Amino acid sequence: MARPITLFTGQWADLPFEEVARLAGEWGYDGLEIACWGDHFDPWAAVSDDRYLRGRRDILEKHGLSVYAISNHLTGQAVCDDPIDERHRALLPSRVWGDGSPEGVRERAAEAMKVTARAAAALGVDTVVGFTGSKIWKTVAMFPPVPASMVEDGYRDFADRWNPILDVFDEVGVRFAHEVHPSEIAYDYWTTVAALDALGRRPAFGLNWDPSHMVWQDIDPVGFLWDFRDRIYHVDCKDTALRTGNGRNGRLGSHLPWADPRRGWDFVSVGRGDVPWEASFRMLNAINYTGPISIEWEDAGMDRLQGAPEALAYIRANVFPPPEAAFDTAFSPQP
């Protein structure tokens, strides 16, 4: 059975939800991964107003779409971040930002993520995708030298703030899929190990596999799937093209805007970059991932009304179903 292919609405939040649903339905998407910003999905309304939920479902049904996950990256980011500053104010709902006091923002963001878990359950989905933020991402530049105690405190802070949130996820039967991504507590292979360990590897906390940021960090996205096969709760497809090798363009981006040719890497439409997609899809079969394949369309060099249907066509042609016969148990994901 073919996996559903969905469109992540985060990069489309400037458009009304109804319009994004219309476009996705016309292009042939199976469903949406709905972002909790713009007017796309309001977690507070979802837990307090049955009419609001009916309205979201009616829009999806009208355009022949399903929903398998909601995403609240922006609010999740504020749970652990330090510093909290004007960057967050531009992203957060006013009820989370409040007066902007950093600890108050973190506490309100944590409560909002609990509401998001309940909203997901009310909508009938079992996965929330998002970010966690990080107290120690600011130390990644390596100078001044970072003492081990500072790093340990960062993981302890993450666990202290996220365990109460995950208690609510457990309560309502929803899982959190953290997107491994620079600026997060888990941004590469070993920080993912450390983050899972900090939480005692509780099942409520898993991973959203997005290979784009792994490629430019020289992390093998295929091996990542195998090693974390019991934690792959959701899949986002986004591609990366490297522009390094000329002695000028660095991997850290140089504070340059997307698509600037002086950057060392950029996001491109799926199938146009350096992600090993065929090997990745084969590994998804091997680990028995049966969830949605969600296209996170992001390409500053291509109009999205062309790129989003193009990305769908690429995935349709390349995401092949697993063989009918069951895999040998030696290749099945471990409990």
PESUL-V81876 format. One record per pair of residues at least 12 apart in sequence whose C-alpha atoms are under 8 Angstrom apart, sorted by the first residue. I is the first residue (numbers start at 1). J is the second residue. D is the distance in Angstrom with one decimal. If there is no record, write none. Layout:
I,J,D
I,J,D
This chain:
1,321,6.3
2,320,7.3
2,321,5.5
3,290,6.4
3,291,6.4
3,292,5.7
3,293,6.8
3,321,7.5
4,30,5.7
4,31,7.3
4,291,7.3
4,292,4.9
4,293,6.3
5,29,6.0
5,30,5.4
5,31,6.7
5,292,5.7
5,293,4.8
5,294,5.7
5,295,7.3
5,312,7.6
5,315,7.9
5,316,8.0
6,29,5.6
6,30,5.6
6,31,4.6
6,32,4.8
6,33,6.2
6,292,6.7
6,293,6.1
6,294,4.5
6,295,6.1
7,24,7.1
7,29,6.9
7,31,6.6
7,32,4.8
7,33,5.9
7,294,5.4
7,295,4.9
7,296,6.4
7,297,7.7
8,32,5.9
8,33,4.5
8,34,6.1
8,35,7.1
8,294,6.1
8,295,5.9
8,296,5.2
8,297,7.4
9,32,6.9
9,33,6.3
9,34,5.4
9,35,5.5
9,40,7.8
9,296,7.8
10,34,7.2
10,35,5.1
10,37,7.5
10,296,8.0
11,296,7.7
11,297,7.2
11,298,7.2
13,35,7.7
13,37,6.6
13,38,4.8
13,39,7.1
13,40,6.9
14,38,6.4
15,38,7.8
16,38,7.5
16,39,6.2
16,40,6.9
17,39,6.2
17,40,4.8
18,59,6.3
21,59,7.2
21,60,6.6
21,63,6.3
21,65,7.6
22,63,5.9
25,63,5.2
25,64,6.1
25,65,6.5
26,63,7.8
27,309,5.8
28,312,8.0
29,65,7.3
29,312,7.2
30,64,7.4
30,65,5.4
30,66,6.3
31,60,7.9
31,64,7.8
31,65,4.3
31,66,4.3
31,67,5.4
31,68,7.5
32,65,7.0
32,66,6.5
32,67,5.2
32,68,7.1
32,69,7.7
32,294,7.7
33,67,6.2
33,68,6.4
33,69,5.1
33,70,5.4
33,71,6.8
33,294,6.8
34,67,7.4
34,69,6.7
34,70,4.6
34,71,6.0
35,70,5.8
35,71,4.8
35,72,6.1
36,70,7.0
36,71,6.0
36,72,5.3
37,72,7.7
41,56,7.9
43,115,6.2
43,116,5.3
43,118,7.9
43,119,5.2
43,120,7.9
44,115,6.6
44,116,7.7
44,119,7.3
46,119,5.4
46,122,7.0
46,123,7.5
47,115,7.5
47,118,6.7
47,119,5.3
47,122,6.7
53,122,7.9
53,123,6.7
67,125,7.2
68,125,5.6
68,126,7.4
68,127,7.2
68,292,7.0
69,120,7.6
69,125,5.8
69,126,6.8
69,127,5.0
69,128,5.7
69,129,7.0
70,120,6.7
70,125,7.7
70,127,6.8
70,128,5.1
70,129,6.3
71,128,5.4
71,129,4.5
71,130,5.5
72,113,7.7
72,116,7.5
72,128,7.1
72,129,6.4
72,130,5.1
72,131,7.5
73,129,6.9
73,130,3.9
73,131,4.7
73,132,7.7
74,91,6.2
74,92,6.4
74,130,7.6
74,131,7.2
75,91,7.8
75,92,6.1
75,93,8.0
75,96,7.8
75,109,5.6
75,112,7.2
75,113,7.1
75,131,8.0
76,109,6.5
76,110,7.3
76,113,6.5
76,130,6.2
76,131,5.0
76,132,5.0
76,133,6.5
77,130,7.9
77,131,5.2
77,132,4.9
77,133,4.1
77,134,7.7
77,184,7.7
78,105,6.9
78,106,5.6
78,109,6.0
78,132,7.3
78,133,5.8
79,105,7.7
79,106,4.5
79,107,6.9
79,109,5.4
79,110,5.5
79,132,6.3
79,133,6.0
79,161,7.1
79,162,8.0
80,106,6.5
80,132,6.4
80,133,4.7
80,134,4.9
80,135,5.6
80,157,7.4
80,158,6.3
80,161,7.2
81,106,7.7
81,133,4.8
81,134,4.7
81,135,5.1
82,134,6.9
82,135,4.9
82,136,7.5
82,138,7.7
83,102,7.5
83,135,7.8
84,102,5.4
84,105,7.8
85,100,7.8
85,102,7.7
95,108,7.9
96,108,5.2
96,109,5.8
96,112,7.4
110,161,7.3
110,162,7.6
110,165,6.6
111,165,7.5
113,165,6.7
114,165,5.5
114,166,7.9
114,168,6.0
114,169,7.2
116,128,7.7
117,168,6.9
117,169,5.5
117,172,7.2
117,174,6.3
118,168,7.8
118,169,7.6
118,172,6.4
120,174,7.3
121,172,6.3
121,173,7.2
121,174,6.6
125,174,7.5
126,173,6.7
126,174,4.4
126,175,6.0
127,174,5.6
127,175,4.9
127,176,5.9
127,177,6.7
127,233,7.4
127,234,7.7
128,174,7.3
128,175,6.3
128,176,5.0
128,177,6.0
129,176,6.0
129,177,4.7
129,178,6.0
129,179,6.9
129,208,6.6
129,234,7.5
130,176,7.4
130,177,6.4
130,178,5.2
130,179,5.9
131,178,5.6
131,179,5.9
131,180,8.0
131,184,6.6
132,158,8.0
132,178,7.0
132,184,6.0
132,185,6.6
133,183,6.6
133,184,4.8
133,185,6.2
134,154,7.1
134,158,7.1
134,183,6.6
134,184,5.1
134,185,4.7
135,154,5.4
135,157,7.4
135,158,7.7
135,185,7.7
136,150,7.7
136,151,6.5
136,154,5.5
136,185,7.4
137,182,8.0
137,183,5.4
137,184,6.6
137,185,6.9
138,183,8.0
155,185,7.4
155,194,7.7
155,195,6.7
155,198,6.2
156,198,6.8
158,185,7.4
158,198,7.9
159,198,6.0
159,199,5.6
163,199,7.1
166,204,6.1
166,205,7.2
169,204,6.6
170,204,6.2
174,204,7.3
175,203,7.7
175,204,4.8
175,205,6.2
175,206,7.2
175,233,7.8
176,204,6.0
176,205,5.1
176,206,6.0
176,207,7.5
176,233,8.0
177,205,6.3
177,206,4.7
177,207,4.3
177,208,4.9
177,232,7.7
177,233,5.8
177,234,6.4
178,205,7.3
178,206,6.1
178,207,4.6
178,208,5.3
179,207,5.9
179,208,4.6
179,209,6.5
179,210,6.9
180,192,7.3
180,207,7.1
180,208,6.9
180,209,7.1
180,210,7.2
180,213,7.9
181,213,6.2
181,214,8.0
182,213,7.5
188,214,6.8
188,217,7.7
188,219,7.0
189,219,7.0
189,224,7.2
203,231,8.0
205,231,7.8
206,231,4.6
206,232,6.2
206,233,5.9
207,231,5.6
207,232,5.0
207,233,5.6
207,234,6.7
208,232,6.2
208,233,6.0
208,234,4.7
208,235,5.5
208,236,6.8
209,225,7.6
209,232,6.5
209,233,8.0
209,234,6.3
209,235,4.8
209,236,6.0
210,235,6.3
210,236,4.9
210,237,5.9
210,238,6.5
211,236,7.9
211,237,7.1
211,238,6.8
211,239,7.2
211,275,6.7
212,237,7.8
212,238,5.5
212,239,5.0
212,240,5.1
212,267,7.5
212,275,6.8
213,240,7.4
215,240,7.0
215,274,7.2
215,275,6.5
216,240,7.2
216,242,6.7
216,251,6.8
216,265,6.9
217,251,7.7
221,275,8.0
221,280,7.2
222,276,7.8
222,279,6.7
222,280,5.2
222,283,6.5
225,280,7.9
225,283,6.9
225,284,7.2
225,287,7.8
226,283,7.0
226,287,6.8
229,287,5.9
229,333,5.8
229,334,7.6
230,333,5.9
230,334,6.3
230,335,6.6
232,289,7.5
233,291,7.6
234,291,6.5
234,292,6.9
234,293,7.6
235,291,7.6
235,292,6.7
235,293,5.4
235,294,6.0
236,293,6.2
236,294,4.7
236,295,5.7
236,296,6.0
237,270,7.0
237,293,6.9
237,294,5.9
237,295,4.8
237,296,5.7
237,297,7.9
238,267,7.3
238,268,7.5
238,269,7.1
238,270,5.8
238,295,6.5
238,296,5.4
238,297,6.4
238,298,7.2
239,267,5.7
239,268,5.4
239,269,6.1
239,270,5.0
239,271,6.9
239,272,7.1
239,273,5.5
239,274,6.9
239,275,6.0
240,265,6.8
240,266,5.7
240,267,4.5
240,268,5.6
240,272,8.0
240,273,5.0
240,274,5.8
240,275,6.6
241,265,5.6
241,266,5.5
241,267,6.3
241,268,6.4
241,272,7.4
241,273,4.4
241,274,5.4
242,264,5.9
242,265,4.3
242,266,6.7
242,273,7.7
242,274,7.2
243,261,8.0
243,263,6.9
243,264,4.5
243,265,5.2
243,266,7.8
244,264,4.9
244,265,7.1
248,262,7.4
249,262,5.6
249,263,5.3
249,264,4.3
250,263,6.5
250,264,4.6
250,265,7.9
251,263,7.4
251,264,4.8
251,265,6.3
252,264,7.2
253,265,7.0
258,300,6.3
259,299,8.0
259,300,5.6
259,301,6.3
266,299,7.9
267,298,6.2
267,299,5.4
267,300,7.5
268,298,6.5
268,299,4.6
268,300,7.5
268,301,7.5
269,297,6.5
269,298,6.6
269,299,5.6
269,302,7.9
269,307,6.2
269,308,7.9
269,310,8.0
269,311,6.2
270,297,7.6
270,311,5.3
270,314,7.2
270,315,7.9
271,311,7.3
271,314,6.6
278,318,6.9
278,319,7.8
281,318,7.9
281,319,6.0
281,320,7.3
282,322,7.9
285,321,7.2
285,322,5.4
286,322,7.9
286,327,7.4
286,331,6.5
286,332,7.0
287,331,7.0
287,332,5.8
287,333,5.4
288,332,6.9
288,333,7.1
295,311,7.4
295,312,7.4
297,311,7.5
